[in-house]
Amino acid sequence: MHIPIVIAHAAFEAERVAHVEKMLRDIPTARVVSSPERVHARVWFRRVVESVRTGPFCMLSDDVDVAPNFTAHLDAISAAAPGRLVALHTTAPAAPSLIMCGERWLSSYWMTGPGMIIPDADELLAWLDKLPSWMWHSQNEDGVLNQFAWARGEPVLHCLPAIVKHRDEIPSTLGYDHHPMRVTDVSWERYSLNTPRTMGNVLAATPISSWLGDWPAPEKMVHVACPWMSETQLARTQAAITAHVEPGAEPRVAFATPSKGGAYTDEYVASLWKTAMQIRNGTMTWIRMRWQNEAVDIIRARARFQDFFLTQTDCTELLWVDDDMQWEPATVVGLVTACREGKDVVGAPYPQKAVHWERVEKAVAAGRHPETFTSNYPVNMLAKPEGDGHCCTVHSIGMGMLCMSRRAVAAIADEAMAQPVESGEWFCDYPSNKKIANSYGFKVDASGQLLSDSHTICWRWRQLAGKLPFADGRVWMYCGPGSPVNHVGKHVFHGYPEGVIGEAVT
């Protein structure tokens, strides 16, 4: 029984419609799965896999030529490497040298889209069902299959020579027309000519029709690195996927501190050191990002942190801490504990960097420290807050020290990435051109107020209320041990609990 062949067809492109007709003449048993309009790979690729549902199959792009006796070769390759992902169109730079040395396979965590064998549609669908949606933000089907191969613990096999070849005169639907690795250098055409045989070139003078029984089982292959997705990145992303699916019993907290030029205050460094000394069990991870050339804005820096947190860490909480904060370890413990109790967005209050000296008299009259009421706090209160002794709900709170659960970060990012490009909810970052969510870009609320990055993220979380089973839209202020925290400028602006509400408490 032949392995099924499915052609993924972009039916909205006239050149591809014509070429599919030629492909069906060459492979009459192939089935076409069409997309009548342009959709992302997460849509059309799943449609292709679901059309098979079970067992191995071959997927071809609708802009390729295939070798003579393609079906027979496909069956022979599948039999030689059962249960393996196989790329039928290798563009690895090492491939020409390897094939000239008589190699028939190479391995790599590098799937190429024009032609492939997927060993089990059921297995792939089950894995895709557990895949967090952020995985698709900047990936197409080949990048996702690289991750699938890593999750299986088996690299992709590349057959030598390639039995599929890209037709580069057919325009790419993704704008890859000038990609340097778009077309294979080791197609069957180059190695089926009756050219003189050179030392080690066991294929050069052998017609392809005689290779049908010559696909040996892959053994001791050369392993080649993928040039655009390192194995370190694959490992980090796998950890992030696992964390998304299985948060685990112990917190793994990412400290995220945007800092222009790395100018951390002494108080910040001392606080971080005290926290590290108290929490030594390896559950805290500190991520630091410097603003390159002092030109990266806070919105882009926060977006990059968010993307890194989701795609390259297995951390369960994201703790935003500004580089001018001063706190006690108890504050971190309290915020993380509250977050793991279901308070997905919870922040500690801190004074703003302005002194209202006219309020000193009020504090002195109440027998309090003179600075008790001299600062405002970036907290928008609710008329009827909820509370549990350690936290109370607020409308929004500043991000100087804000803890967010992984599920909240992912939900906010996913909501942004689902919007059309003209919405401005996501952007292609420079210079990587990677699509990332613009979650911290300033929004205007219903009252017409321009919200800062801090209050924008709270606004986004409120908008998700009821859209997901866990999203209640509530923003919490942490009021337990270690709160408020201090804000450091030319003056250390000390935080006072009574200063938050503006009244002396007896």
N, C-alpha and C positions, 0 to 999 in steps of 0.2 A: 504494500500500500504506500502510495507516494505521500510525502510530507505536504500539507496544504500550503498554498501560496496565496498571499493576499497583497494586492496593490493598493497602497494608500494614495488616493487620487484627489488632487485639488481641482475639482470640476469647474471652478470659476476662472481658470486660465485656459485660453483657447489652445495654446501650443501643447499643453499637457493633455488636453482632450484628444488631440490628433495623435500624440505619441502613445497614449494608452491603447489605441486601436492597433498600433504596430506591435506593442508588447503582447497583446492578446493573440496576435497571429504567431508570435514566437513561443508563447506559453499559453496555449488554449485552455489549460486546466485552471489557470489563475482566476481568483475572484477579486472583483473591484469593490472597495469600500469608499464611497465618494463623500466629499464635503462640498456642498453646493455654495458655501460662502466661507470666507476666511475666518478661521477659529484657531485658538491656541492649541498647542500640542496636547495639553492636558485633556482637551475635548476629543480631537480627532484620533489621537493615539489610543485612548481608552475605547473609542468606538471600534477601532480595528481589532483590538485584543478581545473585546466582547463578542465580535463576530465569529471568533474561533471557539472561545469559551474553555476548551480543554485540550491538553496535549501540545506537542511541538508544532510550530508553524514557521514559515518564512514570510517576512514582510519586506516588500520592495517599494521604493519611491517610484513615482510615476514619471521620472525623468532619467531612466537608466536603460542601458542595453545589457543584455545577458549573454553569456557564453553559449555556443552551440551545445546541444544536449543538456541544457541547463537543469532540467528536472532530474535527469540521471545523476549529474554531479551533485545536486542538492541532496538526493537520497544517500549518495555515497559519503558525503561529508557528515551528514546527520548520523549515519551508522558508525563512522569512524570516531565521532566525538559525541556519543549519546549524553543527553542531559546537560549540554554545555551551551552557553551563549556564544554565537559565532558571528563575526563580522565578515561579510562577503566582499567588502570593498575597502581594503586597507589603504590608508594614506600615510602609514608610519614611515618616516624618513629612512629607517634602517631596512625597510622591506627589500629594496633592490639588491643590497649587498647580501642579505640573507638568502634570497632566492637564487642568486648566482653561486652561492655556496651549497646549493642543493637542499636548503631548508624548505619544508612544506607548511610550517606553522610558525607563528609567533604569538606571544600572549601579552596582554596589556589590559589595564582598566580603562579601556578606550573603545567605546562602541561608535561606529560610523553609520550615519542614517540611511544611505542609499540602499543597502541590502543587509539583512541580518536573519539569523535563526534564533528564535526564542524557544527555549526547551519546554516550557509548560505555561500555557495561558492561565490556567487556574492559579498556579503559584504566583504569577506576576500580578493578577488581579487582586489576590488576597493581600499582597504586599502594598499595592497601590491604595487599597482601601484604608490602610493604616498610615499612609504617608501624609504628613501635615501639609496643608495647602501652600505654605510659604516655600516648600521645596520647588514648586513650579514657577516661582516669581521670576527667576532669571535663567531657567533651564528649559531646554526642549527635550524631546524624547530620548535623544542619545545621552545627554547628561544624566537624566533620571535613570537610564539603564546602566550607566557607569556605577551609580550608587547601588542599584539593584545587584550588580555583580559583586560589589564590595560586601554588601549585606549577606550574599550567599557564600562569600569566602572563596570564590573562584573567578579569576580574571577572564576577560573575553578572549576567545581564540580568534586569530586572523588567519584565514586560509591563504596560501601562497601557491600559485598566483591568485589574484582576485577574479572571481567569476561574474562580477557585476561591475559596470563602469558608468559613471556619471556622464550625462550628455550636457557639457558645459555651455552649449549654445542655447539651451532652454533656460530662461531667466529663473533665478532662485526666488522663491516666494518669501525668503527671509532676508534678501539683500546680500547674499553671500557670493555674488557672481565673481568677485575678485579675490576670494579666499585662496591663499596659496596652497591649501591642502584639499581643494574641492574635488580633484580628479586623481585617481590612483595612478601610480607609476609602474604598477606591476599587473596590469590587466592580462587576461589570457591572450590577447592579440599580440603582445610583445614577446610572448614565450611559446608561440605555436608556429613560428616561421622556420623554414628549413635553412637557418643560418648556421655558419660553422660553429661547432661545439668548442667551448673553451674549458680550461681546467676548472672543474667544480660546477660548470654550468650544465647540470644534468637535464635541464628542461628545454634549453634553447632550440634544440633541433627536433623536439618531440611534438608531433601534432596533438592538439588538445583531445581529439577523439580517442586517443589511445590511453588517456589518463584515468578512465572510469574506474579501473581497479587499483589505482595508484594513489589513493588518499589514505596514507598510513595513520594509525592511531597517534595522536599527539603525545610525544614524550620528550622530556628534557629540552623544552623550547627556550629560546631567548626571550627574556621578559623586557618589554619596552615601556618606558614611562610615557604617560599621556602629557602632551605639552601644555594643555590648557586646564587640566584638573589633576592636581598633584594627589598622591596617595595620603599625604598629611591632611589635605583638605577633605578627602573622602572619609578619613577616620574621624575628623572633627564633626563632619556633617552627620555621620552615622551615630555618633554620640548625641548630637542634638536631636536627631529623629527619635532615638531611644528615650531621651528625657521627655520629649513631647508626649510619647505614648505611655511611658511608665515613669511618672515623676519620682518615685522612690520615697523611702521613709525618711531619709536624712536630707536636710537642705544643702544645696550647693549654690552658694550665692555669688553672683557676679557684681563686683563693685565697679561702677561705671562713672568715671570722672573726666568730663571734658575740661581741658586746660590749655589755654592759649600759650604755646611755647613751653609748657610744663612748669608754669610759675605757681607751684603749690605753696600755700602758706605754711609757716612753721607749725601753726596750731593744727592744720589738717594732717601733716605728716606725723605729728606726735599722737594725734587721735587714732590714726590708722595703725600706728605701731602698737599702741595700747590694746587696740581691738585684736590685732594679730597675736599678741602675746597671751591674751585671755582665751582666744579661740584657736587652739592649735591642732585640731583634729582633721585638718585638710578639707573642711567643708566650705571654706570661703575662697573664692577666686577673685582676684583684683584685676580688672581690665583697665588699662590706661590708654588714652588716645591723646596725642599732641596735635595741635592744629598746625598742619604742615605750612611752613613759610608764614605762619601767623595770618593766613588768608582764608582758612576754613571757618565758615560761620557756625554758630551754635546749632542752627537747625540741621545743617548737613552733618555736623559732628554727632548729634544725637541720633540721627537716622542711621549713620554708619554703626554706631554702638548697637542699636536695636537689631540691625541685620546681622552683625557679628554674633551677638548673643543668641539669636535664633538658629543661625546656620552653622556656627562653628564652636559652640560650647554645649555641654550637657547640663548647664546650670538650671536650677529650678526657680530661682528668684533673681530679678534684676533690681539692684539697689543703686539708685542715682544719688551720688554724693558730690556736691560742688567742691571745688578746690579751695574754698575759703570758709569751710564749715569747721566747727570744733564740737566734738561730741564725746560721750562716754560709751564704752562697750555695751552697757545696758541698753542704750538706745537702739543699736543694731540688733541685739537679741530680741528686744521688744517688737521692733518693726517686722522682723522675719517671722517671729512667732505669730503675730497678728495676721500676716499674709498667709501663712500656712493654715490658719484657722478659717480661711475663706474670705478674708478681707483683701480682695485682689489688688486694690489700689489704696495704699495707706502711707501717709507722710507725717513727718515730725515738723511742728511749727518752728520758725526761727525769725528773729527780728530783721527788719529791713535796715539798710545802712543809712539811716537818717535819724537825727536826734531832735525831738520836740521838747526843748527845754522848758516850755511853759507848763509842761505836765509834772515837773519836779515837785511843785508845791502840793499837788494832789497826793503823791506818794509819801511825802514827808508827813503830811497831815494824818495819813493813815498808819504811820509808823513803819512804813516799808522802805526798802532801799531807794534812794533818790531816782535811780534809772528805771524803776519798775514799769512805768507807763510811758517812757520817752520814745519808744519805737512802735511803729506799725508792723503788722505781721501779714505775709501774703496768704491769708486765709479768708475765704468767703463763707461766712457762716450760714446755717439754715435756721429758719424760725423755730422749727420743731425737730431738733436733731435726735437721732437714736444713739444709744450708748450702752456700753457694757462694763464700765468701770475703768477700762484701759484705753478705750477708743470711743470716739463719737463721730457721727456722720457730718460732713460739711459739703458745701456746694462744690468747692475746689480748693486746692492747696498748692503751694509752691513746690518745685522739684528739687530744691536745695538738698533735701534728704527724703527721698520718696522710694518706697519699695513696691514692686509690681510682680505679680505671679507670672509664670511663663505663659499660662493660658491666656491671661489678659493681654500680654505683649503680643502674642501670636494673633489673637482675635483682632486687635487694633490694626496690626500690620495687614492682615488678610482683608479687612474691610477696605483699606486704602487701595490695595493692589487689585481689587475687583472693579474699581472705577475706571472709566475711559480715560485715555491719555489727556484729553483736554480739561479734565477736572483738576489737574495739578495735584492729585492725591498721591502720586508716585512720580519718580524721576529717574533718569539714567545718570548714574553717578559718573563723575569725571575723575581719573581718565579710564577707569575700568569699563565704563558703559554698562555696568550692572544695574538692573532695575531694582530700586529699593523704595520702601514706603516713605512718603513724606508726612509721617505721623505728627511731627512737631511744628510744621508750618503754621503760622498764625491764622486763626480762624476769627470770624466775626459772629458773635452770638445773636440771639433773637432780639436783644435790646440795642444792637448796633455797636456794642463794645468790641474793640480789637483785643483779642486774647493773646497773652504771651504764650511761649512754648509750654510753660508749666500748666496754665489754665486750659490750654488747648487740649492737652492729653487727658485732663479730667473731663473736658467736654466730650471728647471722642468716646471715652468709656461710658459716660451717661447715655450717649446715643445708641449704644449697643444693648441697653437694657431690654430684656425680653427676646432678643434676637437669637441668643444661644442659651442652652439650659442653665449654664452657670453664671451668665452675665446679668447681674442685678443692677448695674449702673451706679452703685453706691461708692462714694469716695469717703475715706476715713481719715481722721486726724488722730495720731497716736498721742495719748496723754499720760502714759505710764512712766516708769523710772527712766530718767535720762532725757525727758522732754520738758520744755523746749531745748533745742540745741543753740549754740552760739554762732554768730555770723562775724567774720573777721574782716576788717578793713583797716584804715589808718587808726581806727578805734575798734576795740573789741566790743561788739554790740551784744551784751549779755541777754539771754532770754529769761523771762519770768512767767510762771504759769498765769498769774493774775494779769500780766501785761497782755496776754493773748485775748482775754475777754474785756480788758479795759477797766476792771473794777476791783477794789479790794475785797477779798473773801475772808470772812470771819469764821 
